[in-house]
Amino acid sequence: MMRLSVRWWNNPAFNIQHPTLTILLISLLLPTQNSTLDAWYYAACVRHQHELLLPHHLLYNPAGLLWTRFLELLGLHLDTLAALKMMNALAAGASLWVLGRILQRLRLSPATGAAWVLVVGASFGLLRFATENEAYVLPVLFSLLGSWCWTRYQLAAAPRPAGLVWAGVWAAVACLFHQIHFFWWLGLLLGTGWYAAKKIRAVLLFGLPALLVPAAYVAALPTWHEPLTLPALWRFVFHDYYAGLAGGSLSAHGGLLAVANLVRTFLQIHGSMPALLRAAPLLAVVPVVCAGLAGWAMRAAWQSSRNRVTLRSAEPDLGSSSPDFRAVVVRTHGFILLAQLGFAAYSEGNAEFMVMVPALVAVVGSGLRWMPARALAALGVALLLWNLAFGLGPSYFLRFSNTDRLLTEIPARPATWFLLDNPNLVLNQLHYRTGRPTGPPNVLPAPTLLVRRPGQSAARLRAWLRAQQQAGRPILTDCLGGPRLLDRAQLVYGDQNAELLQGFRTTRLDSFPTFFGPRYLTKISSKP
């Protein structure tokens, strides 16, 4: 039995998945304790079965509901938010497993395939959402399943039509879990038509399953109390764009954000890092070690590229009539990569729209046959060490925000206005706690956000504050005197809240401890 176990462990087909097990274990053990406002909202929808069918990612909440019911059948009654984080961790592990199978099909050596899987799994974009309740990991899994079926079809000696159909099914399902994966589906469709001998037949085999998408949206339309008409269906499908929740434009600012978020897709960089280093100076060793590993990896890759060392796989021939079919897979996924990056840049550099980039980079990078496995492995170890030190570790062990007192005070003081730095986070947490999707009307954004509303100005805000004082309605805020990190909000707004409240008396009533320092609940009143 021991001999069989060792043989199974050393099997090349299993070796390529060693990093998958590592990343899966890390994701399951280190779920974030600082969930985003969207994570709380989706969890509230699943927990209380409100707005399960959200247009932008239609099937994510229903999948979450089925997952929580499945856990209950097993006797595991977990907190809903925790259960959904577990679902995403498992989806991330499954995504890496499928990616490993794709790389095997492309005849990479087990060592090189495992190294690519490690690089993808250690990327912050995947780790971030594998430990959070967001809608971005599950569609990556389904898109990779589509690519796996598509790759098997392309590399088979006698391709079966069913393989192309299944590729279309999985790619369409990915679009139902998030619309951004339309570009992945489109890339596979164009690759199918471009390289197929019988183009029309191949396009139909791959494209017909896409009818699942409009069928699902038609079935979901009545849940939004909309008529079954084409205009209503169009508005429902593109609801987030009509509601102003999504959009984009081509601009230098968007291009800069795209570059910054592309870097963050692989490496966690945040304004909290100086505070982390001050609190734990030993963390300064991590950048030094990672820089050394990255430098060594770049040197090894440079030497290999100069020598044009060809890495040959120990895998048997898969039956392809020509190795050019591997280039078909690489080129098609290269187009998908460019399309996803282009749309992310158009969407103001949206980091969430780049979650699939590391996996696509691995498929495209498999065409670099000279890339040494040791260089990729060193890069993967550096990414994992960095992202554990500055990403997953702090997010799991430390508390970045503290809304406990607000969640108690807001319902207890309905006649008091609360001008909050992150009002949607608090409202979604209240929704999760109470099951009431409509938040209390006494919660408003901070002054810097209030003045940006249509028709508002600093003068009108001050007039409104004085009117509330005269009416006897207290006004409290948490946006004054708290920790100031070098994050996007600080760079954009600076200390504008204090500037807008000049001329008013501010009195601290309470404080909420966080890792970065206390945040304060401050009363705003008119000066005598």
Backbone torsions as a table, in degrees:
resi	resn	phi	psi	omega
1	MET	NA	-42.2	179.2
2	MET	-61.8	-40.6	-179.9
3	ARG	-63.2	-40.0	178.8
4	LEU	-65.8	-39.6	-178.8
5	SER	-64.8	-44.6	-179.8
6	VAL	-64.4	-41.0	180.0
7	ARG	-63.1	-40.7	177.9
8	TRP	-63.1	-42.3	-178.4
9	TRP	-65.7	-37.2	-176.7
10	ASN	-87.0	-0.5	177.8
11	ASN	-61.5	131.2	-178.9
12	PRO	-55.6	-35.3	-179.6
13	ALA	-63.8	-27.3	178.2
14	PHE	-90.5	-33.8	-178.7
15	ASN	-55.9	-37.1	-176.8
16	ILE	-67.0	-16.0	-177.3
17	GLN	-101.3	2.4	177.1
18	HIS	-53.5	-46.7	178.4
19	PRO	-62.6	-30.1	178.3
20	THR	-59.7	-45.3	180.0
21	LEU	-64.8	-37.0	178.8
22	THR	-64.0	-49.6	-178.6
23	ILE	-65.9	-38.2	178.5
24	LEU	-61.8	-45.0	-179.4
25	LEU	-63.6	-43.5	178.8
26	ILE	-61.2	-43.5	-178.1
27	SER	-65.7	-37.7	179.3
28	LEU	-71.5	-33.9	-175.4
29	LEU	-85.8	-20.4	-174.1
30	LEU	-123.8	53.7	175.2
31	PRO	-65.6	145.5	-177.8
32	THR	-65.6	142.7	173.5
33	GLN	-101.6	10.3	-178.9
34	ASN	-128.9	63.8	-174.0
35	SER	-65.5	150.1	179.6
36	THR	-76.0	168.2	178.8
37	LEU	-64.7	-36.2	177.5
38	ASP	-65.5	-39.6	179.5
39	ALA	-60.6	-43.4	177.4
40	TRP	-64.3	-38.5	-178.4
41	TYR	-66.4	-47.9	179.6
42	TYR	-62.4	-39.2	178.8
43	ALA	-64.8	-38.3	177.7
44	ALA	-65.1	-40.6	179.0
45	CYS	-61.5	-42.4	-179.9
46	VAL	-70.4	-44.0	-175.7
47	ARG	-63.3	-40.2	-175.5
48	HIS	-109.8	5.0	178.6
49	GLN	55.4	49.5	174.6
50	HIS	-108.5	135.1	174.2
51	GLU	45.7	55.9	-179.1
52	LEU	-68.9	-33.2	-175.5
53	LEU	-100.7	88.3	179.2
54	LEU	-91.7	130.9	-169.0
55	PRO	-58.4	-40.8	-172.6
56	HIS	-68.2	-30.0	176.3
57	HIS	-143.0	80.4	-164.4
58	LEU	-58.7	-43.3	-170.3
59	LEU	-101.0	3.0	-176.3
60	TYR	-65.6	-51.0	-179.9
61	ASN	-64.9	-41.9	174.4
62	PRO	-59.0	-38.5	176.5
63	ALA	-63.0	-39.8	177.6
64	GLY	-63.2	-40.0	178.6
65	LEU	-64.3	-44.6	178.3
66	LEU	-62.7	-37.6	179.6
67	TRP	-65.3	-44.3	179.8
68	THR	-66.1	-36.5	177.1
69	ARG	-66.4	-38.5	178.3
70	PHE	-62.4	-44.1	178.2
71	LEU	-61.9	-38.3	178.3
72	GLU	-64.3	-38.0	176.9
73	LEU	-62.8	-30.6	177.4
74	LEU	-81.4	-3.3	-179.0
75	GLY	87.4	11.7	179.3
76	LEU	-100.7	101.6	-178.1
77	HIS	-99.2	78.5	-178.1
78	LEU	-87.2	157.5	168.6
79	ASP	-57.3	139.0	-173.8
80	THR	-57.9	-45.7	-179.4
81	LEU	-60.6	-43.2	179.1
82	ALA	-64.6	-39.9	179.8
83	ALA	-63.7	-39.1	-179.1
84	LEU	-71.5	-32.5	173.4
85	LYS	-65.1	-38.6	177.0
86	MET	-62.8	-41.1	178.1
87	MET	-58.1	-43.3	-179.3
88	ASN	-70.8	-34.4	176.0
89	ALA	-62.6	-43.7	178.0
90	LEU	-65.7	-37.7	177.8
91	ALA	-64.5	-37.9	177.6
92	ALA	-64.8	-43.6	177.3
93	GLY	-61.9	-42.3	178.1
94	ALA	-64.2	-36.5	178.3
95	SER	-62.0	-43.6	179.1
96	LEU	-66.6	-35.7	177.2
97	TRP	-62.9	-45.8	179.5
98	VAL	-65.1	-41.0	177.5
99	LEU	-58.7	-42.5	177.4
100	GLY	-59.2	-39.6	178.1
101	ARG	-66.5	-37.5	177.0
102	ILE	-62.9	-44.7	-179.3
103	LEU	-65.9	-33.3	173.7
104	GLN	-62.9	-43.2	178.7
105	ARG	-61.4	-30.7	178.5
106	LEU	-82.6	6.2	173.8
107	ARG	62.7	39.2	168.6
108	LEU	-77.8	152.7	174.7
109	SER	-66.0	153.0	178.5
110	PRO	-54.5	-38.4	-179.4
111	ALA	-66.7	-44.3	-179.7
112	THR	-67.7	-41.8	177.9
113	GLY	-61.4	-43.5	178.9
114	ALA	-63.3	-38.3	179.6
115	ALA	-65.4	-41.6	176.6
116	TRP	-63.1	-41.8	178.5
117	VAL	-61.2	-39.8	178.2
118	LEU	-63.9	-44.2	179.2
119	VAL	-59.3	-45.1	-179.4
120	VAL	-67.0	-46.4	-178.1
121	GLY	-66.2	-30.3	-179.3
122	ALA	-84.3	-6.8	-180.0
123	SER	-67.2	140.5	-175.2
124	PHE	-65.3	-33.2	179.7
125	GLY	-57.4	-42.7	179.4
126	LEU	-76.7	-46.2	-178.6
127	LEU	-60.5	-38.7	-178.3
128	ARG	-58.6	-45.6	-175.8
129	PHE	-91.6	-12.0	172.1
130	ALA	-74.2	-17.5	-179.5
131	THR	-112.5	18.1	-176.2
132	GLU	-139.5	161.4	177.7
133	ASN	-94.8	74.1	175.9
134	GLU	-124.1	166.1	-169.1
135	ALA	-96.5	30.9	-170.1
136	TYR	-111.0	-17.7	-176.5
137	VAL	-86.2	-43.6	-179.0
138	LEU	-56.9	-44.8	178.2
139	PRO	-65.1	-29.3	174.6
140	VAL	-62.1	-41.6	177.4
141	LEU	-58.6	-47.4	-176.5
142	PHE	-70.4	-35.9	175.7
143	SER	-64.7	-40.0	177.6
144	LEU	-66.1	-36.4	174.4
145	LEU	-62.2	-39.8	175.9
146	GLY	-62.2	-42.8	179.2
147	SER	-67.3	-35.2	178.3
148	TRP	-62.9	-49.3	178.5
149	CYS	-62.0	-40.1	-178.9
150	TRP	-66.1	-40.8	179.4
151	THR	-66.9	-42.5	177.5
152	ARG	-60.5	-39.7	178.4
153	TYR	-63.7	-44.6	-176.9
154	GLN	-67.9	-33.5	-174.0
155	LEU	-94.5	-4.5	-177.9
156	ALA	-74.5	143.6	176.7
157	ALA	-65.9	-36.9	177.7
158	ALA	-129.5	84.3	-175.4
159	PRO	-59.6	136.1	177.0
160	ARG	-98.2	134.9	-179.6
161	PRO	-55.7	-31.7	-178.6
162	ALA	-59.9	-32.0	178.9
163	GLY	-63.1	-40.1	179.3
164	LEU	-70.4	-37.0	177.8
165	VAL	-63.4	-45.6	179.8
166	TRP	-64.7	-35.4	175.5
167	ALA	-60.1	-42.7	177.8
168	GLY	-65.7	-37.0	179.7
169	VAL	-63.6	-50.7	-177.5
170	TRP	-64.9	-39.7	179.0
171	ALA	-64.8	-36.1	177.4
172	ALA	-70.0	-40.4	178.0
173	VAL	-61.5	-38.1	177.7
174	ALA	-59.4	-39.3	178.2
175	CYS	-65.5	-31.1	177.5
176	LEU	-73.3	-23.3	176.6
177	PHE	-87.5	-23.7	168.8
178	HIS	-166.0	130.3	-174.9
179	GLN	-63.7	-23.7	-177.8
180	ILE	-60.7	-21.6	-178.6
181	HIS	-79.6	5.0	170.9
182	PHE	-55.4	-37.6	-176.6
183	PHE	-69.6	-31.7	175.5
184	TRP	-67.3	-47.1	177.1
185	TRP	-59.1	-44.1	-179.3
186	LEU	-62.6	-41.3	179.1
187	GLY	-62.2	-43.7	177.4
188	LEU	-65.4	-36.9	177.9
189	LEU	-63.3	-48.1	-179.7
190	LEU	-65.3	-39.5	176.5
191	GLY	-63.2	-37.4	178.2
192	THR	-62.0	-49.5	-178.4
193	GLY	-68.2	-34.6	-175.1
194	TRP	-72.3	-40.2	-171.8
195	TYR	-101.1	-10.1	-176.7
196	ALA	-74.7	146.6	175.6
197	ALA	-72.5	-45.8	176.7
198	LYS	-103.0	86.1	-167.2
199	LYS	-62.8	-49.5	-175.9
200	ILE	-62.5	-44.4	179.8
201	ARG	-62.1	-44.9	-178.3
202	ALA	-65.1	-42.8	179.7
203	VAL	-62.8	-40.0	178.4
204	LEU	-66.1	-41.4	-179.8
205	LEU	-61.7	-42.6	179.7
206	PHE	-77.4	-38.5	-170.5
207	GLY	-81.5	-29.6	-175.6
208	LEU	-59.7	-38.5	177.6
209	PRO	-59.6	-18.1	178.7
210	ALA	-64.3	-14.6	175.6
211	LEU	-63.5	-16.5	174.4
212	LEU	-59.5	-32.2	-175.2
213	VAL	-67.9	-57.3	177.7
214	PRO	-61.9	-33.5	179.1
215	ALA	-62.7	-41.3	179.9
216	ALA	-66.5	-40.5	179.8
217	TYR	-67.9	-37.3	176.2
218	VAL	-63.1	-42.6	179.9
219	ALA	-65.5	-30.8	-177.5
220	ALA	-84.5	-18.7	-173.6
221	LEU	-56.7	-43.0	-179.6
222	PRO	-61.2	-24.4	-179.8
223	THR	-68.5	-17.0	176.6
224	TRP	-100.9	11.2	177.0
225	HIS	56.5	42.3	177.7
226	GLU	-109.2	148.9	177.6
227	PRO	-71.6	155.0	179.2
228	LEU	-82.7	73.8	178.1
229	THR	-128.3	157.8	-179.6
230	LEU	-62.3	-43.9	177.0
231	PRO	-60.4	-41.2	179.6
232	ALA	-65.7	-39.4	178.5
233	LEU	-64.6	-42.0	179.1
234	TRP	-61.5	-44.9	179.5
235	ARG	-65.4	-34.6	179.8
236	PHE	-68.9	-46.2	-178.9
237	VAL	-60.1	-42.3	-177.7
238	PHE	-106.0	36.7	-176.7
239	HIS	-56.4	-45.0	-175.4
240	ASP	-64.1	-30.6	178.7
241	TYR	-75.0	-42.2	177.9
242	TYR	-67.5	-32.2	-179.2
243	ALA	-83.0	-3.1	-179.7
244	GLY	79.0	12.2	179.8
245	LEU	-85.7	-13.3	178.5
246	ALA	-145.7	157.4	-179.3
247	GLY	167.5	-173.6	-179.3
248	GLY	-177.4	171.2	177.4
249	SER	-166.3	161.5	176.5
250	LEU	-93.6	118.4	-178.5
251	SER	-153.8	160.8	176.9
252	ALA	-63.2	-38.4	178.3
253	HIS	-61.1	-45.3	178.7
254	GLY	-63.8	-36.4	177.6
255	GLY	-64.6	-41.3	178.2
256	LEU	-64.3	-42.3	177.7
257	LEU	-63.8	-37.1	179.4
258	ALA	-62.9	-42.9	179.0
259	VAL	-64.6	-45.5	-179.2
260	ALA	-62.1	-43.7	-178.1
261	ASN	-74.7	-25.8	173.5
262	LEU	-64.8	-41.5	175.8
263	VAL	-62.2	-43.6	-178.6
264	ARG	-69.4	-17.5	175.2
265	THR	-65.2	-27.8	178.3
266	PHE	-103.6	-31.7	-169.8
267	LEU	-136.9	125.6	178.7
268	GLN	-71.5	118.5	174.7
269	ILE	-131.0	122.6	-173.8
270	HIS	-150.9	157.1	178.7
271	GLY	-66.3	-10.2	177.7
272	SER	-79.2	-12.4	-174.7
273	MET	-62.0	-42.6	176.6
274	PRO	-58.2	-39.4	178.7
275	ALA	-66.3	-38.8	177.7
276	LEU	-63.3	-42.1	-179.6
277	LEU	-67.8	-35.1	176.4
278	ARG	-66.8	-38.6	-178.9
279	ALA	-75.6	-32.3	-178.8
280	ALA	-134.8	82.2	-175.9
281	PRO	-57.4	-25.6	179.7
282	LEU	-63.6	-20.7	177.1
283	LEU	-62.5	-19.1	178.7
284	ALA	-61.8	-20.0	177.8
285	VAL	-68.1	-31.3	-174.8
286	VAL	-60.2	-50.8	178.4
287	PRO	-58.9	-34.6	179.9
288	VAL	-65.9	-48.1	179.6
289	VAL	-62.7	-44.5	-178.8
290	CYS	-65.2	-39.3	177.7
291	ALA	-63.6	-39.6	177.5
292	GLY	-63.1	-45.3	178.5
293	LEU	-63.3	-44.2	-179.5
294	ALA	-64.9	-41.1	178.4
295	GLY	-63.2	-43.2	177.5
296	TRP	-63.1	-40.6	179.0
297	ALA	-63.3	-42.6	-180.0
298	MET	-65.5	-38.7	179.2
299	ARG	-65.7	-43.8	179.1
300	ALA	-63.7	-40.4	179.3
301	ALA	-66.8	-39.5	179.9
302	TRP	-64.7	-44.3	178.9
303	GLN	-63.4	-41.3	-179.7
304	SER	-66.0	-39.0	179.5
305	SER	-66.5	-35.5	179.1
306	ARG	-69.1	-38.2	-179.7
307	ASN	-83.2	-12.6	-177.3
308	ARG	51.5	51.1	178.3
309	VAL	-72.7	124.3	179.1
310	THR	-93.0	121.8	178.6
311	LEU	-89.9	121.2	-178.1
312	ARG	-102.8	143.0	-178.2
313	SER	-86.6	150.0	174.2
314	ALA	-86.9	-1.5	-178.8
315	GLU	-71.7	147.8	176.9
316	PRO	-69.6	161.7	178.0
317	ASP	-60.9	133.6	-176.6
318	LEU	-86.1	1.8	176.6
319	GLY	96.1	2.9	179.3
320	SER	-66.8	137.7	-179.6
321	SER	-71.9	-19.2	-178.7
322	SER	-155.2	139.4	177.4
323	PRO	-65.9	-12.0	179.1
324	ASP	-61.8	-21.4	179.3
325	PHE	-65.4	-26.0	174.4
326	ARG	-65.4	-39.1	177.5
327	ALA	-64.3	-32.4	176.1
328	VAL	-59.4	-45.4	179.5
329	VAL	-64.4	-44.9	-177.9
330	VAL	-64.0	-46.8	-178.1
331	ARG	-64.2	-41.5	-179.8
332	THR	-62.3	-43.8	179.9
333	HIS	-74.6	-23.5	171.9
334	GLY	-65.1	-40.0	175.3
335	PHE	-63.9	-42.4	179.1
336	ILE	-60.4	-43.4	179.6
337	LEU	-59.4	-47.3	-179.5
338	LEU	-65.0	-39.4	-179.9
339	ALA	-65.5	-42.4	179.6
340	GLN	-65.9	-42.9	178.6
341	LEU	-65.0	-40.1	179.8
342	GLY	-62.9	-43.1	179.9
343	PHE	-70.6	-35.7	176.6
344	ALA	-62.3	-41.1	177.4
345	ALA	-65.5	-40.2	177.2
346	TYR	-62.6	-32.7	179.9
347	SER	-87.6	42.4	178.5
348	GLU	57.8	36.5	176.6
349	GLY	68.0	32.9	-174.7
350	ASN	-55.7	116.4	-177.7
351	ALA	-66.9	-33.9	-179.1
352	GLU	-64.4	-26.7	-179.6
353	PHE	-82.6	5.5	179.9
354	MET	-112.1	9.0	-175.8
355	VAL	-61.2	-33.3	-177.7
356	MET	-80.9	-7.3	-173.9
357	VAL	-60.6	-47.8	-179.0
358	PRO	-57.4	-41.1	179.4
359	ALA	-65.1	-40.7	178.4
360	LEU	-67.2	-38.0	176.8
361	VAL	-60.7	-38.0	179.7
362	ALA	-65.7	-43.1	179.5
363	VAL	-65.0	-44.9	178.7
364	VAL	-67.2	-40.7	-179.7
365	GLY	-67.3	-18.4	177.6
366	SER	-63.5	-18.2	176.7
367	GLY	-74.3	-13.0	176.9
368	LEU	-84.6	81.0	-171.7
369	ARG	-65.9	-18.0	-179.6
370	TRP	-85.5	-7.5	-176.6
371	MET	-66.9	118.4	-177.1
372	PRO	-74.1	141.3	-179.8
373	ALA	-62.0	-36.0	-177.4
374	ARG	-64.7	-35.0	178.3
375	ALA	-67.9	-44.2	178.4
376	LEU	-64.1	-40.5	-179.4
377	ALA	-64.5	-41.9	178.6
378	ALA	-63.3	-40.9	178.0
379	LEU	-64.4	-41.3	178.5
380	GLY	-63.1	-41.4	177.9
381	VAL	-64.1	-40.5	179.0
382	ALA	-63.2	-44.6	178.7
383	LEU	-61.9	-44.5	-177.9
384	LEU	-64.3	-44.8	-180.0
385	LEU	-62.2	-45.8	-179.6
386	TRP	-62.4	-50.0	-174.1
387	ASN	-71.0	-26.0	171.9
388	LEU	-71.1	-39.9	-176.1
389	ALA	-73.1	-39.8	-173.7
390	PHE	-111.8	-3.2	-178.7
391	GLY	-121.0	-81.1	-172.6
392	LEU	-66.9	-42.1	-178.6
393	GLY	-59.4	-57.2	177.8
394	PRO	-59.0	-39.3	-178.1
395	SER	-65.7	-28.6	179.5
396	TYR	-85.8	-42.8	-171.9
397	PHE	-89.6	-25.2	-171.8
398	LEU	-110.2	156.9	178.9
399	ARG	-108.9	112.7	-177.0
400	PHE	-85.2	-28.1	178.9
401	SER	-136.0	164.7	-177.4
402	ASN	-146.3	103.3	-178.0
403	THR	-111.2	8.9	-174.6
404	ASP	-56.2	-47.5	-177.3
405	ARG	-66.8	-37.4	178.7
406	LEU	-64.0	-39.5	-179.6
407	LEU	-65.2	-21.6	176.0
408	THR	-90.6	-42.1	-174.6
409	GLU	-71.4	-40.0	-173.7
410	ILE	-61.3	-50.7	177.8
411	PRO	-66.2	-29.3	-176.7
412	ALA	-78.5	-16.5	-176.3
413	ARG	-128.8	69.5	-176.2
414	PRO	-65.6	-20.2	-179.1
415	ALA	-89.3	1.7	-178.8
416	THR	-104.7	135.4	174.3
417	TRP	-83.7	136.4	175.7
418	PHE	-117.8	112.2	177.0
419	LEU	-97.8	103.8	-167.1
420	LEU	-107.9	147.3	178.2
421	ASP	-65.5	-36.1	178.8
422	ASN	-134.0	73.2	-172.9
423	PRO	-65.6	-35.5	-177.3
424	ASN	-67.4	-32.8	175.8
425	LEU	-61.9	-46.8	-179.1
426	VAL	-65.3	-42.9	-179.8
427	LEU	-62.6	-40.8	179.7
428	ASN	-70.5	-33.3	175.4
429	GLN	-67.9	-38.3	175.1
430	LEU	-63.9	-41.4	176.2
431	HIS	-58.5	-44.3	-179.6
432	TYR	-63.6	-39.5	-178.2
433	ARG	-73.4	-44.8	-168.4
434	THR	-98.9	-23.7	-175.0
435	GLY	82.5	5.8	178.6
436	ARG	-98.1	111.6	-175.9
437	PRO	-69.2	-25.4	178.5
438	THR	-89.4	118.6	-176.8
439	GLY	-75.0	163.1	177.9
440	PRO	-63.4	139.4	-175.8
441	PRO	-72.8	-8.1	-177.8
442	ASN	-87.4	8.4	177.7
443	VAL	-103.4	121.9	-179.3
444	LEU	-131.0	161.1	177.2
445	PRO	-69.7	168.6	176.5
446	ALA	-63.6	159.4	-178.1
447	PRO	-52.7	-38.5	-179.3
448	THR	-61.0	-31.1	178.8
449	LEU	-86.7	-32.2	178.8
450	LEU	-62.3	-41.3	-177.2
451	VAL	-71.2	-13.7	178.6
452	ARG	-87.8	-5.8	177.2
453	ARG	-68.6	150.5	-179.6
454	PRO	-55.2	131.3	177.2
455	GLY	81.1	1.8	-177.9
456	GLN	-100.4	162.3	179.0
457	SER	-157.5	170.4	178.5
458	ALA	-61.8	-40.1	-179.7
459	ALA	-64.4	-42.5	179.7
460	ARG	-67.0	-36.5	177.5
461	LEU	-61.9	-46.6	-179.2
462	ARG	-64.0	-38.6	177.5
463	ALA	-63.3	-40.1	179.3
464	TRP	-65.8	-41.8	178.6
465	LEU	-60.2	-42.5	179.4
466	ARG	-66.6	-37.8	179.4
467	ALA	-64.0	-39.9	178.5
468	GLN	-66.7	-35.8	176.9
469	GLN	-63.3	-43.7	-179.9
470	GLN	-66.4	-31.6	179.1
471	ALA	-81.1	-3.2	177.3
472	GLY	81.2	20.1	179.1
473	ARG	-99.3	114.5	179.6
474	PRO	-63.4	151.8	178.5
475	ILE	-128.1	123.0	179.0
476	LEU	-120.5	150.4	178.1
477	THR	-144.3	155.5	175.8
478	ASP	-115.8	16.6	-172.8
479	CYS	-101.4	12.2	-179.2
480	LEU	-117.3	133.1	169.4
481	GLY	77.1	6.4	179.8
482	GLY	-81.5	-177.0	178.7
483	PRO	-62.4	142.7	-178.4
484	ARG	-115.7	104.2	-179.8
485	LEU	-94.9	161.0	177.0
486	LEU	-85.2	56.9	179.2
487	ASP	-102.1	-177.8	-175.5
488	ARG	-62.7	-41.0	-178.8
489	ALA	-62.3	-41.1	-179.7
490	GLN	-67.0	-39.8	179.7
491	LEU	-67.6	-35.4	-177.2
492	VAL	-80.9	-46.5	-171.3
493	TYR	-101.8	-24.7	-178.6
494	GLY	58.7	-131.5	-178.4
495	ASP	-107.9	37.6	-175.6
496	GLN	-64.5	-29.8	179.3
497	ASN	-59.6	-46.7	178.9
498	ALA	-63.4	-38.2	179.9
499	GLU	-65.3	-41.2	-179.5
500	LEU	-68.2	-23.9	-177.3
501	LEU	-99.3	11.5	174.8
502	GLN	-62.8	138.7	-176.1
503	GLY	96.9	-6.5	177.3
504	PHE	-114.0	152.4	176.2
505	ARG	-84.9	133.3	177.9
506	THR	-120.2	127.0	-176.9
507	THR	-126.5	121.5	178.4
508	ARG	-73.4	126.9	-179.6
509	LEU	-104.6	-30.2	-174.4
510	ASP	-158.1	167.3	177.2
511	SER	-137.8	151.4	-179.9
512	PHE	-123.8	117.6	-178.1
513	PRO	-71.7	137.4	171.1
514	THR	-136.5	169.6	-179.6
515	PHE	-61.1	-36.3	-175.8
516	PHE	-83.5	-2.4	-178.7
517	GLY	125.7	169.7	-176.1
518	PRO	-72.6	144.9	167.4
519	ARG	-106.0	151.4	-171.3
520	TYR	-119.6	144.9	169.8
521	LEU	-98.4	116.0	-170.7
522	THR	-117.7	136.6	176.6
523	LYS	-91.8	134.1	178.5
524	ILE	-105.4	127.0	179.7
525	SER	-144.8	159.5	179.9
526	SER	-75.7	145.2	176.3
527	LYS	-76.0	144.7	-179.3
528	PRO	-67.5	NA	NA
